[in-house]
Amino acid sequence: MASHGPCQLNADGPASAARAAAERAARDSYGRLVAYLAAHTRDIAGAEDALADAFASALAQWPTSGVPQKPESWLLAVARRRQVDASRRRRTADAAREHVAMIEDERSGIAAEEGFPDERLKLMFVCAAPEIEPAMRAPLILQTLLGFDAATIGAAFLVSPSTMGQRLVRAKARIRQNAIPFRIPDRSEMPGRLDAVLAAIYTAFAEGWSDAAGADPRRTNLASEAIWLGRVLTSLMPSEPEVLGLLALMLFADARGTSRRTAAGAYVPLADQDVATWNGDLIDEAESLLLRASRFRTFGRYQIEAAVQSAHCARRRTQRIDWPAIRTLYEALAQICPSPVVSVNLAVAVAETDGPAAGLAHLAGVADDARLTDYQPYWAARADLLARCGDFAEARRAYDRASGLQSDPAVRAFLMARRERLGASLN
């Protein structure tokens, strides 16, 4: 194994320092490492297993040997050797070719000493290949590039963890069985794969965005990583309106990221945020991207969602929220991309234009959808509309449900405070 020289460890806690360094490497470089390891073999599961072994070795060795100056390169070297051993044991023609390729990498030392190529975008398009079941393309990208577990992915796509886990295993096997090329596809192939790539980037952004307080180390930097991937994709496909739309959507949201909490850490809903604290440069960039996208006269999900965010950001100039425009946009989104999530957002907009009873009636139209059972925004919206309609007892139950499903302590406190303000009539 190449030696890079240990960094100084905290003498009081070498195991803790080693664990922190390994977690940081996993958080910052997991997807890059998996993508590089899978490039020769097309065996994503094997790459993940080799990397898991490398992390286990790090936790065993670093407390005594010290954290390497280049932890990612150390992990990569160990994982590649695990792959070489695995290919040697298989003794097949394919394994022999992989073995030669990996030995050449080892001989050249490029990855270990000079930094290794960022293969993440290639892996994203591999996971979105036609051979992969359409519903599994985005989840597969999320697991392989960002290390999401099946439970997190299942929650994002309203699927049980066990079902999602089984589907992910099958999808990885299909990549190897079909020998899907590990490359950026030709431009003629990209449109068929793009939806899954965009969905994965947006889901990653949403996961990072939902952890406003930075309490979950697994989500740290996810939002900025998603924006980076969006920028890379925009440079690769500058004439694809949905790519421009997605980047605009993320920038609109990121522009008000610091406004979602008070100095004391209390949650501030969008309607109550101080527009003066929003990042004007990011909003202007997002507006420019959205305008570029509109010139192609082909409208899709991300452009519409970005337009919703643009309507909210217009409050900087008008001092009011244009709910009729937002409702129209959600109605359009419901036509091209119907989902329980869109229905909940549309119900909120209907309530702002036609009153809370109308919004509640719209929510009732999707209440039987089993996917909403554990969907926290549905219960939060229902609680608010019930309270505004004067049905305090049902509102209290909905607030209890929403609070129980909310992992963010600040948002949970906000919901419980709303519940308590309903007054004695709830009792």
N, C-alpha and C positions, 0 to 999 in steps of 0.2 A: 504494500500500500504506500502511495506517495506520502511523504511527511511534509507538513506545512508549518510545523512548529506550534506549540501550544500557546494559547493566551493565558494570562494570569487568572487563576480561579480565586473566588472568595474562599479564604482559608477556613472560614467558619461553616461553610456549607458547599463543598465541592459537588455533592450529588444534586443539590438544589440548583447550583449554577449550570451544571451539565444539562439538567432537565429543562431549564429556561432556555438554554442555547438550542437544544433540540426542538423545543416547541417553536422558537422563533424561526428556525430553518424550515420547519414544517409549514408554518403560517405563510412565510414569504416565498418559499421555493418549491412547495409540494408539486404543483402542477407542472412547473418547468422541469423538475426532475423526472416525473412520470413520463412526460412527453418525450424527453430525450431517451429514456430507457426503453420506451416502447417503439422508438423509431425503426430499429433494425428488426425487431421480432414481431411486431404487430400484436404482441401478447400483452394487453393492458393489465390483465389480472396477474400475469407473471411479473410485470414491472412493479406493480403495487406490492406484491409479496416480497420481491427483492428489496424494495425500498423499506418495507416494514422491518425486514431483517437488519438492514443497515441502521435504522433508528434504534433497534434493540441493542445492537452492538455499541452504538454511541452511548446509550445510557449505561451500559456495562463498563465501557472503557474510559470515557471522558472524565469521570470523577477522579481517576488516578493518573491518567496520562495528560489531562488538560484538554480544554476545548481548542480544536485546531483554529488557526487563523482564517482558514477557508472551510467552514463547516459543511457547506453544500458540496464542495468538491470532494471532501472526505466521504460524505455519505454516498456520493455518486460512484466513487471508486469502489467502495465496499459493495454497493448494490450491483454494479456491473460484474464483479467477481462472482456474486451469487448467481447471476444470469449465466455466466460462462460455465459454472459448475452444472447448472440445470441443463444447459444445451448439451454438455458433454455426456450427461447421464442419458439423455433421450436417444442419442445415437441414430438420428435420422438425417436424411439429406438436407432438409430445411434447417435442422439444428446445426448441421455442419457449416452451412453458409452463414448462419447467425454467429456461430463461434468464430469464424474467420473475421467477420466484420467487427465483432467486439474486441478481438485480439488486436486488430489493426488500430482501433481507437485507443486501446491501452498502450500500444507501442508508440503511437504518435504523441500521446500525452496531452492532446489538445484540450480535452474536457477537464482533466484534472488540474492542469497548470495554467491555462490561458483563458479559462472560462468556456462554457459550453453553449452551443446555439440554443436559442429560444424556439422550441418546436411547438409551443402551445397552440398557435393558430392552426397549424397543420392538424394537430390532434383534434381540435374542435370540428374541423371539416371531415375528418375520418369518422368521428362519432356521429356525424350527421349524414353519413353515406346512405344511398337508397336501400342498401341491404339491411339496414337497421330499422326496426319497427318505428314508424314516425313518432309515436307517443313516448318512445324511450330515448330519442336523440338528445333532447335538452337535459333530461336527468343524467344520462351517461356523461355528458360534458361536465356537468356540475360535480359528479363524483370523481372523475378522472383528473380534472384540472384543478379543482378547488378542494378536494378531499371531503366533500359533504357526505355525511352518513345517510343511510337509507331512510331513517326516521325524519331527518330534516328535509330531504328531497320529497318524501311522501307527503309531509305537511304542506310543502309549497305547491304540490300538484294534487292535493286532496285525495291521496291514495294511502292505504295502510302501509306501515313500514315493512311488514313481511312480504306483501305483494311486490312492493317496489324493489326489495332486495333480490327476490327471485328473478324479476325482469332484468335487473342490472347484470346479474351473472350470465343470463342467456345472451344479452346484447354484447358483452365482452367476448364471449365464446364465438359469436358470429363474425366479429372482426377478424379473429385469427383464422377461423375456418374458411372464410371467403377471401383471405389474403388481400384485404382492402388496402390499396396503395396509401402510404403515409406521405401525403403531399398536399399542397394547396391545389385544389381542383382547377381545371380549365374554367374560364369565365362562363362558358356555356353550361357547365355543371353547377355553378354556384347558386343560381336562383332556387334550385330544388333543395339545397341544403341550408339556405340562409335562415329560414324561419327558426330552425332549431338552435342555430348559433346565436341569433338575436335573443331568443327566449332564455337561453342559458345565461347570457350576459346580463339580461335584465333581472333574472331571478337572483343572481349573485349580488347585483346592486341592491335589490330590495332586502336581501338578508343583511347586508352590511348597514343599510339605511335604518333598518328596524332596531338596531342596537345603538341608539343615539348616544347613550352614556359610555359606550365602549366597555361594557361590563363583561362581555363574552370574548375572550382572547381568540376564539376560533373565527370570529367575524371581523376582527381588527383588519383594517385596510381593504376589506372586500369591496366597499363602494368605490374607493379610488382605483382598485385593480380593475373593476368592471369598466370604469370610465376610460382607463388606459386601453383596455381591449377594444372599447368602442372607438377610440381615436385611431388605433391600428387598423381596424376594419374600415373606418371611413377613408383612410389613406389608400387602402387596397381597393375599395369600391366607392369612389367619390361620386358616382352617378346613380347610386342606388338610394332612392328616397327613404326607404324604411331604415336603412343604416343611419342616414342623417337624422331621421326622426328619433331613433333610439338615443343617439348621443345627445340630441337636444333635450329629450325627456330627462335624462340623467343629470344634465347640467342645470336645468331648471330646478330640479329637486335639490341638488347639491348646493345651489346658490343660497338656499335658506336653511341649510343644515344646522348652523350654529344658533339659529333663532328658535329652535324647538325646545330649548331649555332656558330657564331663568338662571341667574348667577348662582342661585341656591340649588339648582338641579331640578326644579319643578317643570312638569310638562306644559308646553304652550301649544294649543291647537292652531292649525293654519289660520283660521279666521281671526285669531287674537294676536298673531305675531306682528312685531313692529317692522314694517316694510323698510324702514331706514337701516335695519341691520342686515338686509339681504345683500348678497354680492352682485352688484350691478354689472360687473364685467362678465361674470358667468351668464347672467340673464341675457345680456346683449349678444354674447356668442351663441347662446341657444336660439335666440330669435333669428339670428342670421342663418343658422343651420336649418331652422324650420322654414324660413323663406326659400332657401335653396331647394329644399325638398318639395315644396309646393309647386315649383316651376315645372316639375316632371308630370304633373297632372295625374299622378297615380297615388291614391291615398290608402293608407293601411293603419293597422292598430297603433303603431308607435307614433306616427305623425298625429293621430287623433289624441292620444294620451298626452303628447307633448303640447298640443293645442289647448288641452284642458289646463295644463300647468301654466301656459302662457296667459290664459284668461285670469287665473289666480294672480299671476305676477303683475297683470295690468293694474291691480289695486295700488301699485306704487304711484300711478298717474291719476287714477280716477277716484281713489279713496273708497271704492266700493267693489264688491264682488259681483261680477256679471253672471248671475245664476241662470238666466234664460239661455245665454250662450253655452254655459257649461252643460245644461240639460240637453241642448240640441246635440252637442258633441257626444255625450254619453248615449243618446238615442242612436246616433250613427254608429257608435262602437258596438252597441248591442245588436245591430243588424249584421255587421261583418265579423264580429268576434263575440258571440253570446257566451256568457258564463255567469255563475253565481256572483263572482266578484264585481262584474260590470253591473249586474242587477242591483246590488247593494248600493253602489255609488250612484246609480241612476235614481234609486229611491230617495237618497239624500237630496239630490238636485230637484226632484219632483216636490219634495217637502218644502224646499225654499221658494219654489215658484207658485205652487198650488196649495200649500199648507200642509201641516204634519199629518192630517188624516189621509190625504192623498198619497203621501209618502209611505205611510203605514200600509195602505191598501196595496201599493206596489210591492212592498216587502212580503205581504201575505201571499202574493202570487208565486213566490219562489220558496216559501217556508217549508214545503215538503221535500225540498232537495236535500238528500242525506249528507251531501258535502258541506252543508252549512251548519251541521250539528256542532262542530268544534271550530267554526270560523269566527274568531273573536270580533272582527269589524261588523259582522251581521248583528251580533248581540248588542254591541255598543250602539249601533244605529237604531236598533229596535228599542232599546232602553230610552234613548233620547226622544224618539218620536212618541212613544207611549207616555212619557212624562209630559210632553208638550200637549198631548191630547187629554191629559188629566187622569189617565189610568195609572195611578201611582203604585198600586199593588203589583200589577204586572211589570211596571217599569222597574220596581225594586228587584224582582226576580231576574229580569233581564240584565240589570247592572251586576247582580251577583254572578250571573253566568259569564258576563263579559270580563269581570275582574278576575274570576277564577281561571280564565283562559289566557290572561295577559301575563307575560313573563317580565315585562319591563316594570320595575317598581314605581317609577315616576308616573307612568300611564295608569297603573293600577290605583295609585293614590288619587289621581285626577278623577277616575271613574267613581271611586268610593266617595269622594267629596261631592260629586254630582248627586249621587244616591242620597247622601245624608241631607243635602239641601232641599230635597223634596218635602221634608217636613213631617210633622206628626201624623198626617193623614195616611202615611204609609203603614202605620202600625195596625 
